[in-house]
């Protein structure tokens, strides 16, 4: 285990002992996600929820929560990995009742390396993850692209969904810190009942709304010209949901 993970676990166990461990982890991750989000795309609703959570903790524990964020940043700077997912499992916070177990990152990376081929000349690579969890598979795919000399920060677009808000927020935090252009949806993949949508800073900084509109317009034209040889786009239209998941 890395020094940053050890430091996170030690400080986490000292933080807000008056709350259940799962609740503390949930609130740490949610506050981290909200702070990162509102730094680039301010939402009053997100801000109010952040303040609601903060009221549950004393001043010293809020300082500890900020320190925990520092260990997450340093852990991901040390090397790309599913830092939060591995912590979640190490702290035994997963739910066996709903089968909540995150794939070890080394296995995710191997699977990604085996599936990255023939995409070197594509200006836009779209990845759709119907059960993103903490984001380990997506992070591994981004690393596999990087190993092949492909700048995922410029060409990879990720649309990720998870029913569990905590898992979705873990993915959002890690994608943000690794500068992965992504849209993280909280909701049911089977029914496509989406309650909230958060887009990473890389989405806004990379002008991905315009990129995706152009990308799918080109694909639609290609489908009209050669309908039998082209695969139609399967992503939700980027304009379908606003920031908080309401239909536009």
ZAZAPA-442445 format. One record per residue (C-alpha): x, y, z; residue number from 1; residue in one letter. Coordinates in steps of 0.5 Angstrom, whole numbers, plus 2048, in hexadecimal, padded with zeros to 3 digits. Example, Ala and Ser with C-alpha at 12.3 -4.5 7.8 and 13.67 -1.06 7.14 Angstrom:
! residues 2
xx|yy|zz|n|res
819|7F7|810|1|A $
81B|7FE|80E|2|S $
END
This chain:
! residues 248
xx|yy|zz|n|res
800|800|800|1|X $
803|807|7FE|2|X $
804|80C|803|3|X $
7FF|811|801|4|X $
7FA|80B|802|5|X $
7FC|80A|809|6|X $
7FC|811|80B|7|X $
7F5|811|808|8|X $
7F3|80B|80C|9|X $
7F6|80E|813|10|X $
7F3|815|812|11|X $
7EC|812|810|12|X $
7EC|80E|816|13|X $
7ED|814|81A|14|X $
7E8|818|817|15|X $
7E1|819|819|16|X $
7E0|813|81E|17|X $
7D9|815|820|18|X $
7D7|813|819|19|X $
7D7|80C|816|20|X $
7DD|80B|812|21|X $
7D9|80A|80B|22|X $
7D5|811|80C|23|X $
7DC|814|80D|24|X $
7DF|811|807|25|X $
7D9|813|803|26|X $
7D9|81A|806|27|X $
7E0|81B|804|28|X $
7E0|819|7FD|29|X $
7D9|81D|7FC|30|X $
7DC|823|7FF|31|X $
7E3|822|7FB|32|X $
7DE|821|7F4|33|X $
7DA|827|7F6|34|X $
7E0|82C|7F7|35|X $
7E4|829|7F1|36|X $
7DD|82A|7ED|37|X $
7DB|831|7EF|38|X $
7E2|834|7EE|39|X $
7E1|833|7E6|40|X $
7D9|833|7E6|41|X $
7D6|836|7EC|42|X $
7CF|833|7EE|43|X $
7CB|836|7F3|44|X $
7C8|82F|7F5|45|X $
7CF|82C|7F5|46|X $
7D1|832|7FA|47|X $
7CB|831|7FE|48|X $
7CC|829|7FF|49|X $
7D3|82B|801|50|X $
7D1|82F|806|51|X $
7CC|82A|809|52|X $
7D1|825|809|53|X $
7D6|82A|80C|54|X $
7D2|82B|812|55|X $
7D2|824|814|56|X $
7DA|825|816|57|X $
7DE|829|81B|58|X $
7E3|82E|818|59|X $
7E9|829|81A|60|X $
7E6|823|816|61|X $
7E4|828|810|62|X $
7EC|829|810|63|X $
7ED|822|810|64|X $
7E9|821|80A|65|X $
7ED|826|806|66|X $
7F3|822|808|67|X $
7F0|81C|806|68|X $
7EF|81F|7FF|69|X $
7F7|821|7FF|70|X $
7F8|819|800|71|X $
7F4|818|7FA|72|X $
7F7|81D|7F6|73|X $
7FE|81A|7F7|74|X $
7FC|813|7F7|75|X $
7FA|814|7EF|76|X $
800|819|7EE|77|X $
804|813|7F0|78|X $
801|80E|7EB|79|X $
7FA|80D|7E7|80|X $
7F6|808|7EB|81|X $
7EF|807|7EE|82|X $
7F2|80B|7F5|83|X $
7EB|80C|7F8|84|X $
7E8|805|7F6|85|X $
7EE|801|7F9|86|X $
7ED|806|7FF|87|X $
7E5|804|7FF|88|X $
7E7|7FD|7FF|89|X $
7ED|7FD|804|90|X $
7E8|801|809|91|X $
7E3|7FB|808|92|X $
7DD|800|806|93|X $
7DB|7FC|800|94|X $
7D4|7F9|800|95|X $
7D4|7F1|7FF|96|X $
7CC|7F2|7FF|97|X $
7CC|7F5|7F8|98|X $
7D3|7F2|7F6|99|X $
7D7|7F9|7F7|100|X $
7DE|7F6|7F6|101|X $
7E3|7FA|7F1|102|X $
7E7|7F7|7EC|103|X $
7EF|7F7|7EE|104|X $
7F2|7FC|7EA|105|X $
7F8|7F8|7E8|106|X $
7F2|7F3|7E5|107|X $
7EE|7F9|7E2|108|X $
7F5|7FC|7DE|109|X $
7F6|7F5|7DB|110|X $
7EF|7F5|7D8|111|X $
7F0|7FC|7D6|112|X $
7F7|7FA|7D3|113|X $
7F4|7F4|7CF|114|X $
7EE|7F8|7CC|115|X $
7F2|7FF|7CA|116|X $
7F4|7FE|7C2|117|X $
7F2|801|7BC|118|X $
7F0|808|7BE|119|X $
7F7|80C|7BE|120|X $
7F4|810|7B8|121|X $
7ED|811|7BB|122|X $
7EC|819|7BD|123|X $
7E7|817|7C2|124|X $
7E6|810|7C6|125|X $
7E0|80F|7CA|126|X $
7DF|80B|7D0|127|X $
7D9|809|7D3|128|X $
7D9|806|7DA|129|X $
7D2|803|7DC|130|X $
7D4|802|7E3|131|X $
7DA|806|7E5|132|X $
7DB|805|7EC|133|X $
7E1|809|7EE|134|X $
7E4|809|7E7|135|X $
7E9|804|7E7|136|X $
7E8|801|7E0|137|X $
7E8|808|7DD|138|X $
7EE|80B|7E1|139|X $
7F1|804|7DE|140|X $
7EF|805|7D7|141|X $
7F2|80D|7D7|142|X $
7F8|80A|7DA|143|X $
7F9|805|7D4|144|X $
7F7|80A|7CF|145|X $
7FD|80E|7D2|146|X $
802|808|7D2|147|X $
800|808|7CA|148|X $
802|80F|7C9|149|X $
7FB|812|7C9|150|X $
7F9|818|7CD|151|X $
7F3|816|7D0|152|X $
7F2|81D|7D3|153|X $
7F1|81F|7CC|154|X $
7ED|81A|7C8|155|X $
7E9|815|7CE|156|X $
7E2|817|7CF|157|X $
7DF|813|7D5|158|X $
7D8|812|7D7|159|X $
7D7|80E|7DD|160|X $
7D1|80C|7E1|161|X $
7D0|809|7E8|162|X $
7CA|808|7ED|163|X $
7CE|809|7F3|164|X $
7CF|811|7F4|165|X $
7D6|80F|7F8|166|X $
7D9|80B|7F3|167|X $
7D7|810|7EE|168|X $
7DA|816|7F2|169|X $
7E0|812|7F3|170|X $
7E1|811|7EB|171|X $
7E0|819|7EA|172|X $
7E5|81A|7EF|173|X $
7EA|816|7EC|174|X $
7E8|818|7E5|175|X $
7E9|81F|7E7|176|X $
7F0|81E|7EA|177|X $
7F2|81A|7E4|178|X $
7EF|81F|7DF|179|X $
7EB|81A|7DB|180|X $
7E5|81D|7D7|181|X $
7DF|81A|7DA|182|X $
7D8|81A|7DC|183|X $
7D6|817|7E2|184|X $
7CF|815|7E3|185|X $
7CB|812|7E9|186|X $
7C6|80E|7E7|187|X $
7C3|807|7E5|188|X $
7C6|805|7DE|189|X $
7C1|800|7DD|190|X $
7BB|805|7DD|191|X $
7BF|80B|7DB|192|X $
7BC|80F|7E1|193|X $
7C2|814|7E2|194|X $
7C1|818|7E9|195|X $
7C8|81C|7E8|196|X $
7CD|81E|7E3|197|X $
7D4|820|7E5|198|X $
7D9|822|7E0|199|X $
7E1|823|7E1|200|X $
7E5|829|7E0|201|X $
7E8|826|7DA|202|X $
7E1|826|7D7|203|X $
7E1|82D|7D7|204|X $
7E8|82F|7D6|205|X $
7E8|82A|7D0|206|X $
7E2|82D|7CD|207|X $
7DF|826|7CD|208|X $
7D8|828|7CB|209|X $
7DA|82B|7C5|210|X $
7DF|825|7C3|211|X $
7D9|820|7C4|212|X $
7D4|824|7C0|213|X $
7D9|824|7BA|214|X $
7DB|81D|7BC|215|X $
7D4|81A|7BB|216|X $
7D2|81E|7B6|217|X $
7D8|81B|7B2|218|X $
7D6|814|7B4|219|X $
7CE|816|7B2|220|X $
7D1|818|7AB|221|X $
7D5|812|7AA|222|X $
7CF|80D|7AC|223|X $
7CB|810|7A7|224|X $
7D0|80F|7A1|225|X $
7D2|808|7A3|226|X $
7CC|806|7A8|227|X $
7CF|7FE|7A8|228|X $
7D6|7FF|7AA|229|X $
7D5|805|7AF|230|X $
7D3|804|7B6|231|X $
7CE|809|7B9|232|X $
7D0|80D|7BF|233|X $
7CD|80A|7C5|234|X $
7CF|810|7CA|235|X $
7CA|814|7CD|236|X $
7CA|81B|7CA|237|X $
7CE|81F|7CE|238|X $
7C8|825|7CE|239|X $
7C3|820|7D1|240|X $
7C5|821|7D8|241|X $
7C7|828|7DC|242|X $
7CC|828|7E2|243|X $
7C7|825|7E7|244|X $
7C4|820|7E2|245|X $
7BD|823|7E0|246|X $
7BB|823|7D9|247|X $
7BD|829|7D5|248|X $
END
